[in-house]
Every structure is written in C-alpha cells, then in structure tokens.
Amino acid sequence: MRRGLPAVVLCLAAFAAAGPAAGADRLVVLNKSDDTASILDASTGRSIATVPVGHGPHEAAILADGRTCAVSDYGDRARPGRTITLVDVAKGERIGSIELPSGARPHGLQALRDGRLLVTAEGLGELLLVDPKPRHVEWQIPTFQETSHMVVATPNGQRAFVANIGSGSVTVVEGRRAIRQIATGKGAEGIARTPDGREVWVTNREAETVSVIDTAGLESVATIPVAGFPIRVAITPDGKRALVSCAKSGDVAVLDVPGRREIRRIPIGNQAVPGREAAKTPTPVGLLVAPDGRRAWVACTEADVVVALDLENLTVSGSLTAGREPDGLAGVFP
C-alpha cells in the first residue's frame, strides 16, 4: 500500500459535505456501548432509526452526497476496531463497511468534497485517505506522534492538522508528508478550525487549556485557560464563538474567538435518563453546531442523553435520548 497524500487530495479536505435530504433535520448519534447509530429528528427528538455499526463507534461524518454517514469503529483494547461503517441517513440503514489495515483503531474523520474521507488511525499513528465508493484505503501518512486522534484541514486544503493526545501536539500534514509538529498542551484531543481557516483551536484536556494555532505561520499564538477537562471544541459558523465540552465539570464553556477568552459556562445539569442520575458528571463530549448557528448539541456519555443548546441565549433547551454512552455526532440539515 502506497504512503503519502497528494496536495490535490488535501485541497478538498476542509469542505464537509452537506447535501439535501428529504424530511426534517436529522441527528446521527453514536452509542459506544450499544454499537449502534441512532438517527433522531433534531427538533423533536423522535427516533427515526437505530442502525447497527461496528464495535465501539466514536466519530461520525456526513459524506459529500449529503446522506451517507461514515462511522469510525474504534473498538476497545480487547477488540481493536478496523472498519468504517457507512449508514444511509435518509433510509436509516447500514449500507456497508470499509476495511482498514489491521490495528488501525480509526477515530477522527474529515469528509472531503469529492466524496473521500480523511481518517486518523490512532492504533497505527497515521492519517489515512479512504475512498468509500470502491471501499478501500488509498494513502497512509505517519504522524510520528502518539495517539493521533482527530483531524481538520484549512479551507484551501493545503494543510491538514492532526491532534495527538499522547504527545500533546498537533501534526501538520502538507503534500505527502508531515511537515511540522506543534506543541500545544498535555492531552491534545479536540480540534476545530475557524471558518476563515486562519486558526485551528485545540483542546488540551489534561493541561486544561485551549491552544490557538496560526495556520499560516504554523505556530501556537495563544493559550486560553479552560478548566474542567476540555475535551472537544466546535466553532460557530460566524466564527465568533467556540464551544468547548468540559467532561469533568459537566458543562460547556463558551469562548469569544476574536478576544480569545472564556465568557460563559452552560451547565448541563441533571438531564440524565433514569438510572444514570448518580454519575458525578454527565460527561459532555461530542459537539455539533447547526449550520444556522443558533442551535448545538452535546453528547453526554455518562447520562445517556444528548443535550440541545440554544446558542442565542446560551442555555440548555432540551434533551434527546439515543442509546448507551452517546459520543460522536453528525447531522443532515436539508
């Protein structure tokens, strides 16, 4: 299998697919303990379908056709995952899977405009390029770092950025190789870019900080304190705010992007399903912001709920029930 990733591939990388689908807005929620993907009506929380996927699903991404959801089957230590499951969101059906190299443990996903997919292979310390149509791996790039977890790319696609938990760093990939390692902070995990592509924001969960990377200069230009084990970050479509899920404090921090400071906390509260209320924290992890910028959702793994957020008032607006240990989120918004 050839290694390396052509620049022409990466120039597609930042454009997440969002084509039309019939019906209401739909959420895809990955349930780690059930090995399923729940498809929910985003407005009402009504369950549309529950789809079996691979073992230990962690992240989800909507492909270029606007209806197919790719699911990273991460697995666990006893049963390491090595597949990407494909789900037809409109039909609520599993339509196939893509076999990855042994030991891959796929995690982070970035859908490409041409229908292909970037995948972090945490178990191999690599970034993969996958083509879902023939269902095979086209390229592999080593990151030379530990626990390569999530991936984003700049709007022009010239560079991709991989967050490495074990190394506390971000690997920059350009052309066919890793061109730089940027130290961020201990436990670098969540990663997102601003809509203009000028910055990449990284949550350093153990350092309890968020790093801001200049995508032109390839250096960390700011460090923002965010207490409570910051684990994921999502930036609103207008680029003004960043949402950070704080797993141990049980809330979502709201950061001012231009000012690079925390301005608010949204407490999740006791939104747990019956029997899960005793958890010390609901453990908010996965984040998804709607294209309208007025709504967001956070998956609470220890409460077995997905909490809806009102971004205009910065409050909790409700909760939706999926399966056990919800984590990765994706959405189709017609």
C-alpha positions in Angstrom: 0.0 0.0 0.0 1.5 3.4 -1.0 2.2 6.0 1.6 1.8 9.8 1.2 -1.1 12.1 0.5 -1.1 14.3 -2.6 -1.7 18.0 -2.2 -4.6 17.7 -4.6 -6.4 15.4 -2.1 -5.8 17.8 0.8 -7.2 20.7 -1.1 -10.6 19.0 -0.8 -10.2 18.2 2.8 -11.9 21.1 4.6 -15.2 21.1 2.8 -17.5 18.9 4.9 -20.4 17.6 2.8 -23.9 18.8 3.5 -26.2 18.0 0.6 -30.0 17.9 0.9 -32.0 15.0 2.3 -35.8 14.6 2.5 -37.6 15.5 5.7 -36.6 17.3 8.9 -33.1 18.0 10.2 -31.6 14.7 11.4 -29.0 13.9 14.0 -26.8 10.9 14.0 -25.7 9.9 17.5 -23.1 7.1 18.0 -23.8 4.9 21.0 -20.4 3.4 22.1 -21.8 0.7 24.4 -24.6 -0.4 22.1 -22.5 -0.5 18.9 -25.3 1.5 17.2 -26.0 4.8 15.5 -29.3 6.5 16.5 -30.9 8.7 13.9 -33.1 11.3 15.5 -35.4 14.1 14.4 -33.3 17.1 15.6 -36.2 19.2 16.5 -38.5 16.7 18.3 -36.0 14.1 19.4 -38.2 11.4 17.8 -36.3 8.2 17.0 -36.2 7.5 13.3 -34.0 4.5 13.2 -31.4 2.6 15.2 -28.6 1.2 13.0 -26.1 -1.5 13.9 -22.5 -0.4 13.3 -19.0 -1.7 14.3 -17.7 -2.2 17.8 -17.1 0.9 19.8 -18.2 3.6 17.4 -16.7 7.0 18.2 -16.9 9.6 15.5 -19.3 10.4 12.6 -19.1 12.5 9.4 -21.5 13.2 6.6 -20.1 12.4 3.2 -20.3 14.6 0.0 -23.7 13.1 -1.1 -25.3 14.7 2.0 -27.0 11.5 3.1 -24.3 8.9 3.8 -22.7 9.0 7.3 -19.3 7.5 7.9 -18.7 6.0 11.3 -15.3 5.2 12.8 -15.5 1.8 14.5 -12.8 2.4 17.1 -13.4 -0.7 19.2 -11.6 -1.2 22.5 -8.3 -2.8 23.8 -9.8 -6.3 23.7 -11.3 -5.8 20.3 -9.5 -3.1 18.4 -11.6 -1.7 15.6 -10.5 -1.6 11.9 -13.6 -0.6 9.9 -15.6 2.4 8.8 -19.3 1.7 8.7 -21.5 3.5 6.1 -25.0 4.5 7.0 -27.7 5.9 4.7 -29.2 8.6 7.0 -32.3 9.1 4.8 -33.3 5.5 4.8 -31.9 4.7 8.3 -30.0 1.7 7.0 -26.5 0.3 7.2 -25.2 0.1 3.6 -21.7 -1.4 4.0 -18.3 -1.0 5.6 -14.7 -0.2 4.6 -11.9 -2.5 5.8 -8.8 -0.7 7.2 -5.3 -2.0 8.0 -5.0 -4.3 11.0 -4.6 -2.4 14.2 -5.9 0.9 12.7 -8.4 1.8 15.5 -10.0 4.6 13.4 -11.1 7.7 15.2 -11.2 11.2 13.8 -12.9 11.8 10.4 -12.9 14.7 7.9 -15.3 14.3 4.9 -13.9 15.6 1.6 -15.7 17.4 -1.2 -15.1 14.7 -3.7 -16.6 12.0 -1.5 -13.5 10.7 0.0 -12.6 10.7 3.7 -9.6 11.5 5.9 -9.3 9.1 8.9 -7.0 9.2 11.8 -5.7 5.6 12.5 -4.8 6.0 16.2 -3.5 2.5 16.5 -1.0 3.0 13.7 -0.1 6.6 14.3 -1.2 7.5 10.8 -3.6 9.7 8.7 -5.5 7.6 6.1 -7.3 8.6 2.9 -10.3 6.4 2.2 -12.5 6.2 -0.9 -15.9 5.0 0.2 -17.0 4.1 -3.4 -14.6 1.2 -4.0 -14.2 1.0 -0.2 -10.5 0.9 0.1 -7.6 2.9 1.6 -5.7 5.0 -1.0 -3.0 6.5 1.1 -1.3 6.4 4.6 0.8 9.1 6.2 2.7 8.5 9.5 2.3 11.3 12.1 5.4 10.3 14.1 3.4 11.1 17.3 1.4 9.2 20.0 -2.4 8.7 19.9 -3.3 10.6 16.8 -6.9 11.3 17.5 -8.8 14.0 15.5 -8.2 15.8 12.2 -9.2 19.1 10.4 -8.0 20.9 7.4 -7.7 24.5 6.1 -10.3 25.8 3.7 -7.8 25.8 0.8 -6.9 22.3 1.7 -3.2 22.8 1.5 -2.7 21.6 5.1 -4.3 19.1 7.5 -3.9 19.2 11.3 -4.0 16.1 13.5 -4.3 16.3 17.3 -2.1 13.9 19.2 -3.3 13.1 22.8 -0.2 11.2 23.9 2.3 13.7 22.5 0.4 16.9 23.5 0.9 18.1 19.9 -0.6 18.8 16.5 0.9 17.3 13.4 0.7 19.4 10.3 0.4 17.5 7.0 1.1 19.1 3.7 1.5 17.4 0.4 2.8 13.9 1.0 4.4 14.3 4.5 4.1 15.6 8.0 5.9 18.9 7.8 5.8 20.1 11.4 4.9 19.1 15.0 3.4 21.9 17.1 3.5 21.5 20.9 0.1 22.6 22.3 -0.5 21.0 25.8 -0.8 17.8 27.6 -3.7 15.6 26.3 -4.3 17.5 23.0 -7.5 15.9 21.8 -10.4 18.0 20.3 -9.7 20.2 17.2 -11.6 22.6 15.0 -10.8 25.4 12.6 -12.2 28.9 12.3 -14.5 29.3 9.2 -11.9 31.6 7.6 -9.2 29.0 8.0 -6.8 31.3 9.7 -6.8 29.5 13.1 -7.0 25.9 14.4 -8.2 25.5 18.0 -7.1 22.6 20.1 -8.4 21.3 23.5 -5.6 20.1 25.8 -7.7 18.1 28.2 -5.1 17.4 30.9 -3.4 20.8 30.7 -6.9 22.3 30.9 -6.2 24.8 28.2 -7.2 25.6 24.6 -4.4 26.3 22.1 -4.8 28.6 19.1 -2.7 27.8 16.1 -1.9 30.2 13.3 -2.4 28.1 10.1 -0.1 30.4 8.1 2.8 30.6 10.5 2.3 27.1 11.9 2.8 28.1 15.5 0.7 28.3 18.6 -0.2 32.0 19.1 -2.4 31.8 22.2 -3.2 29.6 25.2 -6.6 30.0 26.9 -7.3 28.5 30.3 -10.4 26.3 30.3 -10.9 24.3 33.5 -12.8 21.1 33.7 -11.1 18.7 31.3 -11.8 20.4 27.9 -12.2 17.5 25.5 -14.0 18.8 22.3 -14.3 22.1 20.5 -16.7 23.4 17.9 -16.7 26.9 16.3 -19.9 28.6 15.2 -20.4 29.4 11.5 -19.9 33.1 12.0 -16.5 32.4 13.7 -17.4 34.5 16.8 -17.7 31.8 19.4 -16.1 28.4 20.3 -18.0 25.8 22.3 -15.8 23.6 24.5 -17.3 20.5 26.2 -15.7 20.0 29.7 -16.1 16.4 30.6 -15.2 16.6 34.3 -17.0 19.9 35.2 -20.1 18.8 33.4 -20.7 21.9 31.4 -20.0 23.6 28.0 -17.6 26.6 28.1 -18.3 29.4 25.6 -15.3 31.2 24.3 -15.0 34.5 22.5 -12.9 33.7 19.4 -11.6 37.2 18.5 -11.0 38.0 22.2 -9.5 34.5 22.9 -11.2 34.3 26.3 -13.9 32.4 28.1 -17.1 34.4 28.5 -19.7 31.9 29.8 -20.5 28.4 31.1 -23.6 26.5 30.1 -24.3 23.9 32.9 -25.8 20.7 31.6 -27.5 19.9 34.9 -29.4 16.7 35.7 -30.5 15.7 32.2 -29.7 12.0 32.7 -32.0 9.2 31.8 -33.5 7.2 34.7 -30.8 5.2 36.4 -27.9 7.4 35.3 -28.5 10.3 37.6 -25.9 9.2 40.1 -23.0 9.9 37.8 -20.7 12.6 39.2 -20.9 14.4 35.9 -22.9 13.9 32.7 -19.6 13.9 30.9 -20.3 16.1 27.9 -18.1 15.1 25.0 -19.2 15.2 21.4 -20.3 18.5 20.0 -22.3 19.6 16.9 -23.3 23.1 15.8 -26.1 23.5 13.3 -25.4 25.5 10.1 -27.8 28.2 11.2 -25.5 28.9 14.2 -28.5 29.1 16.6 -28.5 25.5 17.8 -26.0 23.0 19.1 -26.0 19.6 20.6 -23.6 17.9 23.1 -23.5 14.2 23.8 -23.3 13.3 27.5 -21.8 9.9 27.8 -22.4 9.3 31.5 -26.0 10.5 31.3 -27.1 8.6 28.1 -28.6 11.8 26.7 -27.9 14.4 24.0 -28.5 17.9 25.3 -29.7 20.6 23.0 -28.3 24.1 23.4 -29.8 27.4 22.5 -26.9 29.5 21.2 -28.8 32.7 21.0 -29.5 32.7 24.8 -26.6 30.3 25.8 -28.9 28.0 27.6 -30.0 24.3 27.6 -33.1 24.0 25.5 -33.9 20.3 26.0 -32.6 16.8 25.8 -32.8 13.8 23.4 -32.5 10.2 24.1 -30.4 7.8 21.9 -28.5 4.8 23.3 -25.9 4.0 25.9 -22.8 6.2 26.1 -23.6 8.6 23.2 -20.4 10.2 21.8 -19.8 11.2 18.2 -22.4 13.4 16.5 -23.2 14.3 12.9 -26.2 16.0 11.2 -28.1 16.3 8.0 -29.8 19.7 7.6 -31.9 19.9 4.4 
